[in-house]
Amino acid sequence: MNIESDIDRPKRIEVSVWRKILRFAAPYRRQAFLLAVMALIIALCEVTFPYLTGRVIDHVEQQLPFSGVAPLLAVYAVVAVIISAAICGFILCAGRIATGVNHDIRQASFAKLQSLSFSYFDHRPVGWILSRLTSDCERLSRIIGWTLLDFVWGFSLLTGIAVVMLWLNWSLALIVLTVAPPLALVSLYFQRLLLGSARDIRRSNAEITAMFNENISGVRTSKAFVRESENLVEFQAASGRMYEHTVRNALQSALFVPFVIALGSLMAALALWFGGGRVLAGGMSLGSLVAFLNYAGLFFQPVQELARHWMEVQMAQAAAERIQSLLETEPAICDDDAVQREIESRKKRGAEDGSAEDGGDAEIREVEFRGVSFRYDTGPTILENFNLTVRRGDTVALVGETGGGKSTIVQLLCRFYEPQHGSVLIDSIDYRSRGLHWLQSNLGIVQQSPHLFSGAIAENIRYGNLAATDGDVTEAASRAGADDFIKTLPEGYETNVGEGGNRLSTGQKQLVSLARAILADPRIFVLDEATSSVDTHTESLIEKGVQEVLGDRISFVIAHRLSTIRRADRILVIDDGRIVEDGEHGELLRAGSRYAQLVHRQFKW
């Protein structure tokens, strides 16, 4: 399994990454401001309680009348009501921010995935991508919402405690606060450890998610080849790595928190030791000492919470890097600046002059491959100096041995990939100078393994043209030969096809896919091994439907079955990325060369 490794980064929190992620909180500025206000109010209220307690103790110790204590108790009650209301407010604000940010990050990530080119998905398993859209998004939204609250609350409370302690007795406060520098050093050390182990956990989690997805989707293949035991061994290895990384991270956390607790206890001990001596010497009131002890104990609470959230932020750093790397990925194939400007300009003007959305000719009369060379990433060259011209009305069949380059030719035609050298021209214009959306909206593709989406048959057919009426859908299905079997289903066109169309047979899925292509009314039609996995009856229905589609379109057919290609206007024999034969079926048979050998050997004809 090929899982992209996370980019190596310094083992520290990267502010630049978080600055980019925090832009998703921008729409929730009002809630964030209210959240900060609520956190500040809570911190101020909590700072007030120990001071009021100390004042009450001093009044009791000095045996002052109750009239002097009553106002303090009244203030205490008011502060309790205020802090209760503030807690209610911050829960509402933090929940709104976390939910909204989670929604927005997922929306942005999904939109980015829709715009990326085929090459992005070549080496990234589905599970690896899913982990970004699920666990990573959830972790970041929780950090942005709830951690923001605790950071504001924690730092406000610490500042308030320090100020009040210095005001009560500055010398004792300085002694107690000597624990702050060691706490900073300990936090810095554990930050590096926790961030590294957090990245390992996220990487392992992505690997496990990918394995789950692959093994569930490929369960039939696993059982057919009795691979259950081997799959379990592979999963145990991946799960074992996840276990090791998680245990290491938990051990680091388990060491970090006790350090914080120990330092907090030291602070309370210092307050009691030095403060107690001053009380006995008469240099400090008992109430002030009690307040100091309360502040020392209270000081530990935000420190512990901030330490916990700091660890969560470090763990979320890996998720932030992964999400940001996805959002910053540029599509390998996209419109150039000039085309984008023209498309945007025409949209603003509302231009309706019969031209394509990019301002060019809406028709496609000719497609030409001129000196095209191509290879996938750093692999071997698939096509080299490939030349081909196909005009409207021509049906071109591509045949040849597996790996010869047939599918690559079609994928370049559809601009799923672009040639490294040479050009693909549409009506003598390089298709990189035309709109990508315009070209691909003019494609009709029927693949060897058609994919249907969960939902009704009608909706799957309408996927080819979302504006189509029910009548248009029925007509397309009839032309494709799918109407007969659809009518026999209990719910007809409203029958749910199941996930990936698993409630239909392969042949039925292929007919629905063909109906979808017919409804799209494409100018370029591609039939990629569409009859290789169906029975003879379904094959005849598909062939009939294909004849309905071809018409005056540019059509490419990849097939091994003779019945599918013999009616093509041109048959190209592709070998090692080159056209070795070009002609009609009868002409090539009479030549007795490569095509004739393929026919006799593969088709037994």
C-alpha positions in Angstrom: 0.0 0.0 0.0 1.4 3.4 -1.0 0.7 6.0 1.6 2.2 9.4 1.1 4.4 10.3 4.0 3.8 13.6 5.8 6.3 16.3 4.9 9.2 16.4 7.3 8.9 19.6 9.4 10.7 21.0 12.4 9.4 19.4 15.6 7.6 22.6 16.9 4.3 24.3 16.5 4.3 26.1 13.2 2.4 29.4 13.5 2.2 29.7 9.7 0.1 26.6 9.4 -2.2 27.6 12.1 -2.6 31.1 10.7 -3.9 29.5 7.5 -6.2 27.1 9.3 -7.6 29.8 11.6 -9.0 31.6 8.5 -11.9 29.1 8.8 -12.8 30.8 12.1 -13.1 34.2 10.4 -16.9 33.9 9.6 -17.4 33.3 13.3 -15.6 36.4 14.6 -18.7 37.5 16.6 -19.0 34.2 18.4 -15.2 34.1 19.0 -15.3 37.6 20.5 -18.2 36.6 22.7 -16.4 33.5 23.6 -13.3 35.4 24.7 -15.4 37.8 26.7 -17.1 34.9 28.5 -13.8 33.3 29.2 -12.4 36.6 30.6 -15.5 37.0 32.8 -15.1 33.5 34.1 -11.5 34.1 34.9 -12.2 37.3 36.7 -14.9 35.7 38.7 -12.7 32.8 39.7 -10.0 35.3 40.8 -12.5 37.1 42.9 -13.6 34.0 45.0 -10.4 33.4 47.0 -10.1 37.2 47.7 -13.6 37.3 49.1 -13.0 34.1 51.1 -9.9 35.7 52.7 -11.8 38.9 53.5 -14.5 36.9 55.2 -12.0 35.0 57.3 -10.3 38.2 58.4 -13.7 39.6 59.4 -14.5 36.5 61.5 -11.0 36.4 63.0 -11.2 40.0 64.1 -14.8 39.3 65.4 -16.3 42.2 63.4 -20.1 42.5 63.2 -22.1 40.5 60.6 -23.0 43.7 58.9 -19.5 43.9 57.6 -19.6 40.3 56.2 -23.0 40.5 54.6 -21.9 42.7 51.6 -19.1 40.2 50.9 -21.5 37.3 50.9 -23.9 39.3 48.6 -21.0 40.0 46.2 -20.1 36.3 46.3 -23.7 35.3 45.3 -23.7 37.9 42.4 -20.3 36.6 41.2 -21.7 33.0 41.3 -24.7 34.0 39.2 -22.5 35.8 36.7 -20.1 32.9 36.3 -23.0 30.5 35.7 -24.4 32.7 33.0 -21.0 33.1 31.4 -20.5 29.3 31.4 -23.8 28.8 29.6 -22.8 31.5 27.0 -19.4 30.1 26.3 -20.8 26.6 25.8 -23.2 28.0 23.1 -20.4 30.0 21.4 -17.8 27.3 21.5 -20.2 24.7 20.1 -21.3 27.1 17.3 -17.7 27.8 16.3 -16.6 24.1 16.5 -19.6 22.9 14.4 -19.3 25.7 11.9 -15.5 25.3 11.4 -15.9 21.5 11.0 -18.5 22.1 8.3 -16.4 24.7 6.5 -13.2 22.7 6.5 -14.9 19.6 5.2 -16.6 21.7 2.5 -13.3 23.3 1.4 -11.5 19.9 1.5 -14.3 18.2 -0.6 -14.3 21.1 -3.1 -10.5 20.9 -3.4 -10.8 17.1 -4.1 -13.3 17.8 -6.8 -10.9 20.1 -8.6 -7.8 17.9 -8.4 -6.6 16.0 -11.4 -6.6 12.2 -11.8 -2.8 12.1 -11.0 -3.5 13.2 -7.4 -5.6 10.0 -6.8 -3.1 7.6 -8.5 -1.0 7.1 -5.4 -3.5 8.0 -2.6 -5.9 5.3 -1.3 -9.4 6.3 -0.6 -9.0 5.6 3.1 -6.0 7.9 3.3 -8.1 10.8 1.9 -11.1 9.9 4.1 -9.0 10.3 7.2 -8.5 14.0 6.2 -12.2 14.6 5.7 -13.2 12.9 9.0 -10.8 12.6 11.9 -8.5 15.5 10.9 -11.4 17.9 10.3 -13.0 16.9 13.6 -9.8 17.4 15.6 -9.1 20.8 14.1 -12.7 22.1 14.7 -12.5 21.0 18.3 -9.2 22.8 18.8 -10.4 26.0 17.2 -13.6 26.1 19.2 -12.8 24.8 22.7 -9.1 25.4 22.9 -9.6 29.0 22.1 -11.8 29.3 25.1 -9.4 27.6 27.5 -6.4 29.5 26.3 -8.2 32.9 26.9 -9.6 31.6 30.2 -6.3 30.1 31.3 -4.0 33.0 30.5 -6.5 35.5 31.9 -6.8 33.5 35.1 -3.1 33.1 35.5 -2.5 36.8 34.9 -5.3 37.7 37.4 -3.9 35.3 40.0 -0.4 36.8 39.6 -1.6 40.4 39.9 -3.7 39.7 43.0 -0.9 37.8 44.7 1.5 40.6 44.0 -1.0 43.1 45.4 -1.6 41.0 48.5 2.1 40.4 49.3 4.6 41.0 46.5 7.6 39.3 48.2 5.7 36.1 48.9 4.2 36.2 45.4 7.7 36.3 43.8 8.8 33.3 45.9 5.7 31.3 44.9 6.0 32.2 41.2 9.5 30.8 41.0 8.0 27.6 39.6 7.1 29.4 36.3 10.5 29.1 34.6 10.9 25.3 35.3 7.4 24.8 34.0 8.2 26.6 30.7 11.3 24.5 30.2 9.5 21.2 30.9 6.7 22.3 28.5 9.2 23.1 25.8 11.0 19.7 26.1 7.8 17.7 26.0 6.4 19.8 23.1 9.1 18.3 20.9 8.4 14.8 22.0 4.7 14.9 21.8 4.6 16.6 18.3 6.7 13.8 16.8 4.7 11.0 18.3 1.4 12.8 17.2 2.6 12.9 13.6 3.3 9.1 13.8 -0.1 8.5 15.2 -1.9 10.4 12.4 0.2 8.7 9.7 -0.6 5.3 11.1 -4.3 6.2 11.4 -4.4 7.1 7.7 -2.8 3.8 6.8 -5.3 1.8 8.9 -8.2 3.7 7.4 -6.9 3.0 3.9 -6.6 -0.7 4.8 -10.1 -0.8 6.1 -11.4 0.7 2.9 -9.5 -1.5 0.6 -10.3 -4.7 2.4 -14.0 -4.0 2.7 -14.3 -2.9 -0.9 -12.3 -5.9 -2.0 -13.8 -8.5 0.3 -15.0 -10.7 -2.6 -11.6 -10.8 -4.1 -10.0 -11.7 -0.8 -12.4 -14.5 -0.2 -12.0 -15.8 -3.8 -8.3 -16.1 -3.3 -8.5 -17.1 0.3 -6.5 -14.1 1.5 -8.1 -13.6 4.8 -5.2 -14.8 6.9 -2.6 -12.8 4.9 -4.9 -9.7 5.2 -5.1 -10.2 8.9 -1.3 -10.4 9.2 -0.9 -7.2 7.2 -3.5 -5.4 9.3 -2.0 -6.6 12.6 1.4 -5.2 11.5 -0.2 -1.8 10.7 -2.3 -1.9 13.9 0.8 -2.8 15.9 2.6 0.3 14.6 -0.4 2.4 15.6 -0.3 0.8 19.0 3.4 1.5 19.5 3.0 5.2 18.5 0.0 5.6 20.7 1.6 4.1 23.7 4.7 6.2 23.2 2.5 9.4 23.0 0.5 8.3 26.1 3.7 7.7 28.0 5.0 11.1 27.2 1.7 12.6 28.2 1.8 10.6 31.4 5.2 12.0 32.3 4.3 15.6 31.4 1.2 15.9 33.5 2.8 14.7 36.8 5.5 17.3 36.3 2.9 20.0 36.1 1.1 18.6 39.2 4.4 18.4 41.1 5.3 22.0 40.3 1.8 23.1 41.3 2.1 21.3 44.6 5.5 22.9 45.1 3.8 26.3 44.7 1.2 25.5 47.4 4.0 24.3 49.7 6.0 27.4 49.3 3.0 29.6 50.0 2.2 27.6 53.2 5.8 27.6 54.4 6.7 31.2 54.0 3.2 32.6 54.4 2.6 30.6 57.6 5.8 32.0 59.1 4.7 35.6 58.3 1.2 35.0 59.9 2.9 33.7 63.1 5.2 36.8 63.0 2.2 39.1 62.6 3.3 40.3 59.2 0.4 38.8 57.4 -3.3 38.2 58.1 -4.8 34.7 58.2 -7.3 35.6 55.6 -4.5 36.7 53.2 -2.7 33.4 53.8 -5.8 31.4 53.0 -6.3 33.5 49.9 -2.7 32.8 48.9 -3.2 29.1 49.4 -6.4 29.2 47.4 -4.6 31.1 44.6 -1.7 28.6 44.7 -4.1 25.7 44.2 -6.1 27.7 41.6 -2.9 28.5 39.8 -2.4 24.8 39.2 -5.8 24.3 37.5 -5.3 26.6 34.4 -1.7 25.4 34.1 -2.9 21.8 34.0 -5.7 22.7 31.5 -3.3 24.7 29.3 -0.8 21.8 29.4 -3.5 19.4 28.3 -4.7 21.7 25.5 -1.1 22.4 24.5 -0.6 18.7 24.0 -3.9 18.5 21.9 -2.6 21.4 19.8 0.6 19.6 19.2 -1.3 16.4 18.2 -3.5 18.5 16.0 -0.4 20.1 14.3 -0.1 16.9 12.3 -3.8 17.2 11.3 -3.4 20.8 10.4 -0.4 20.0 8.2 -2.3 17.3 6.4 -5.4 19.4 5.8 -3.4 22.4 4.7 -1.3 20.2 2.4 -4.6 19.1 0.7 -6.0 22.6 0.5 -2.8 24.0 -1.0 -2.5 21.3 -3.6 -2.8 22.8 -7.0 -4.5 20.7 -9.7 -2.0 19.3 -12.2 -4.5 20.2 -14.9 -6.4 23.4 -14.9 -7.3 26.4 -17.1 -4.5 28.9 -17.7 -5.0 32.5 -16.5 -6.2 33.9 -19.8 -8.9 31.2 -20.2 -10.0 31.8 -16.6 -10.3 35.5 -17.1 -12.3 35.0 -20.3 -14.7 32.6 -18.6 -15.2 34.9 -15.6 -15.7 37.9 -17.9 -18.3 36.2 -20.0 -20.1 35.1 -16.8 -20.2 38.7 -15.5 -21.5 40.0 -18.9 -24.0 37.1 -19.2 -22.8 36.5 -22.7 -25.1 34.4 -24.8 -23.8 34.5 -28.3 -23.8 30.7 -29.0 -20.1 30.4 -28.2 -18.6 28.0 -25.6 -18.2 29.3 -22.0 -14.6 30.1 -22.8 -15.5 32.2 -25.8 -14.4 29.6 -28.3 -16.4 27.6 -30.8 -19.0 25.4 -29.1 -18.7 22.7 -31.8 -16.0 20.0 -32.0 -15.2 19.1 -35.6 -11.8 17.6 -35.3 -9.4 16.2 -32.7 -5.7 15.8 -33.5 -2.8 14.3 -31.6 0.3 16.0 -32.9 3.7 14.6 -31.8 2.4 13.6 -28.4 4.7 11.9 -25.9 3.5 10.9 -22.5 4.5 8.9 -19.4 2.9 8.6 -15.9 5.1 10.4 -13.3 8.6 8.9 -13.6 7.5 5.6 -15.3 8.4 4.4 -18.8 7.3 6.3 -21.8 3.8 5.1 -22.9 3.4 7.3 -26.1 6.2 8.8 -28.1 5.7 11.1 -31.0 2.1 9.9 -31.4 0.1 11.4 -34.3 -3.6 10.9 -35.1 -6.4 13.0 -36.6 -10.1 12.1 -36.1 -13.0 14.1 -37.6 -16.6 14.4 -36.6 -18.6 11.4 -37.7 -15.6 9.1 -37.4 -15.7 6.1 -35.1 -12.2 4.9 -34.2 -11.5 1.6 -32.6 -8.3 1.0 -30.7 -7.1 -2.5 -30.4 -3.9 -4.2 -29.3 -2.1 -5.9 -26.5 -2.6 -4.8 -22.9 -0.3 -2.0 -21.9 0.1 -0.8 -25.5 -1.3 2.7 -24.7 -4.9 2.5 -25.8 -6.4 3.8 -22.5 -3.7 6.4 -22.3 -4.7 7.8 -25.7 -8.3 8.2 -24.4 -7.3 9.7 -21.1 -5.2 12.3 -22.9 -8.1 13.0 -25.2 -10.4 13.6 -22.2 -7.6 15.8 -20.6 -7.5 13.7 -17.5 -3.8 13.9 -18.2 -1.8 16.2 -20.5 1.1 15.3 -22.7 4.6 16.1 -21.6 5.5 16.8 -25.3 3.4 17.6 -28.3 -0.2 18.8 -28.4 -3.7 17.6 -28.5 -5.6 20.0 -30.8 -9.4 20.7 -31.1 -10.1 22.2 -34.4 -6.5 23.2 -34.8 -6.3 24.8 -31.3 -4.3 23.4 -28.4 -6.9 22.1 -26.0 -4.9 23.7 -23.1 -6.1 27.0 -24.6 -9.7 26.0 -24.2 -11.8 25.6 -21.0 -11.3 22.3 -19.2 -14.9 22.3 -18.0 -16.2 23.0 -21.5 -14.2 20.0 -23.0 -15.1 17.5 -20.3 -18.8 18.5 -20.3 -18.7 17.5 -24.0 -17.5 13.9 -23.1 -19.7 10.8 -22.9 -17.8 7.9 -21.4 -18.9 4.3 -20.8 -16.3 2.4 -18.9 -15.5 -1.2 -18.4 -16.5 -1.0 -14.7 -19.3 1.6 -14.6 -19.8 3.4 -11.3 -23.3 4.2 -10.2 -24.1 6.3 -7.2 -26.4 5.3 -4.3 -29.9 6.4 -5.2 -32.6 5.9 -7.8 -31.9 4.6 -11.4 -33.5 7.8 -12.7 -31.1 10.0 -10.7 -28.1 8.0 -12.0 -29.2 8.5 -15.6 -29.9 12.2 -14.9 -26.3 12.5 -13.8 -25.5 13.0 -17.4 -27.7 16.1 -17.6 -29.1 17.4 -14.3 -31.6 19.6 -16.1 -33.2 16.6 -17.9 -36.9 15.9 -17.4 -38.3 12.5 -16.5 -39.3 12.2 -20.2 -35.7 12.8 -21.3 -34.5 10.2 -18.8 -37.0 7.6 -20.1 -36.1 8.3 -23.7 -32.3 8.0 -23.0 -32.9 4.7 -21.2 -35.0 3.4 -24.1 -32.3 4.4 -26.7 -29.7 2.6 -24.6 -31.8 -0.6 -24.3 -32.2 -0.2 -20.5 -35.9 0.7 -20.4 -37.1 -2.9 -20.7 -35.3 -4.2 -17.6 -36.0 -1.1 -15.6 -39.7 -1.5 -16.1 -39.5 -5.0 -14.6 -38.1 -3.7 -11.4 -40.6 -3.3 -8.5 -40.1 0.5 -8.3 -39.1 1.1 -11.9 -37.0 4.2 -12.4 -37.1 4.9 -8.6 -35.4 1.6 -7.7 -32.4 2.3 -5.5 -29.3 0.8 -7.1 -27.4 0.5 -3.8 -23.8 1.5 -3.0 -21.8 1.5 -6.3 -24.9 -0.1 -8.0 -24.4 -3.4 -6.2 -28.1 -4.2 -6.5 -27.9 -4.4 -10.3 -26.0 -6.9 -12.4 -22.9 -5.8 -14.3 -24.9 -5.7 -17.6 -27.7 -3.7 -16.1 -25.2 -1.2 -14.7 -23.6 -0.9 -18.1 -26.9 -0.2 -19.7 -27.7 2.5 -17.1 -24.2 4.0 -17.7 -24.8 4.0 -21.4 -28.2 5.8 -20.9 -26.4 8.4 -18.8 -23.9 9.0 -21.6 -26.7 9.3 -24.2 -28.5 11.8 -22.0 -25.4 13.9 -21.9 -25.5 14.3 -25.7 -21.7 14.5 -25.9 -19.7 15.7 -28.9 -17.0 13.1 -28.1 -18.0 9.6 -27.1 -15.7 7.1 -25.5 -16.5 3.4 -25.1 -13.8 1.8 -22.9 -14.1 -2.0 -22.9 -17.8 -1.6 -22.1 -18.8 -5.1 -23.3 -16.0 -7.1 -21.9 -17.9 -8.2 -18.8 -21.4 -8.7 -20.1 -23.4 -11.6 -21.6 -24.2 -11.8 -25.3 -27.7 -10.5 -24.9 -26.6 -7.4 -23.0 -23.8 -6.9 -25.5 -26.3 -6.7 -28.3 -28.3 -4.2 -26.4 -25.2 -2.1 -25.7 -24.2 -2.3 -29.4 -27.6 -1.1 -30.4 -27.5 1.7 -27.9 -24.0 2.7 -29.1 -25.2 3.1 -32.6 -27.8 5.5 -31.2 -25.1 7.6 -29.7 -22.4 7.6 -32.4 -24.2 9.6 -35.2 -22.0 12.5 -36.3 -19.9 12.5 -33.1 -16.2 11.8 -32.7 -16.1 8.4 -31.2 -13.3 6.2 -29.7 -13.9 2.6 -28.9 -11.6 0.4 -26.9 -12.6 -3.3 -27.1 -11.3 -6.8 -27.6 -14.6 -8.3 -28.9 -14.8 -8.3 -32.6 -18.5 -7.6 -32.8 -17.9 -4.2 -31.0 -15.2 -2.9 -33.3 -15.9 -4.4 -36.7 -18.3 -1.5 -37.6 -15.8 1.2 -36.8 -14.8 3.5 -39.6 -11.1 3.1 -38.6 -9.4 0.4 -36.6 -6.0 1.3 -35.1 -3.7 -1.4 -33.9 -1.7 0.1 -31.1 1.6 -1.4 -30.0 4.1 0.1 -27.7 2.5 3.5 -28.0 2.5 3.6 -31.8 0.0 3.0 -34.6 1.2 -0.1 -36.4 -2.0 -0.6 -38.5 -4.8 1.7 -39.6 -7.8 0.7 -41.7 -11.2 -0.8 -41.9 -12.1 -4.3 -40.6 -12.1 -6.1 -44.0 -9.1 -4.2 -45.3 -7.0 -5.2 -42.3 -8.1 -8.8 -42.4 -7.1 -9.1 -46.0 -3.7 -7.6 -45.2 -3.2 -10.6 -43.0 -1.0 -8.7 -40.6 -1.2 -7.8 -36.9 -4.9 -7.2 -36.8 -5.7 -10.4 -38.5 -3.5 -12.3 -36.0 -5.4 -10.6 -33.1 -8.7 -11.6 -34.6 -7.7 -15.2 -35.1 -6.0 -15.6 -31.8 -8.2 -13.6 -29.5 -11.6 -13.8 -31.1 -11.3 -17.3 -32.5 -12.8 -15.9 -35.7 
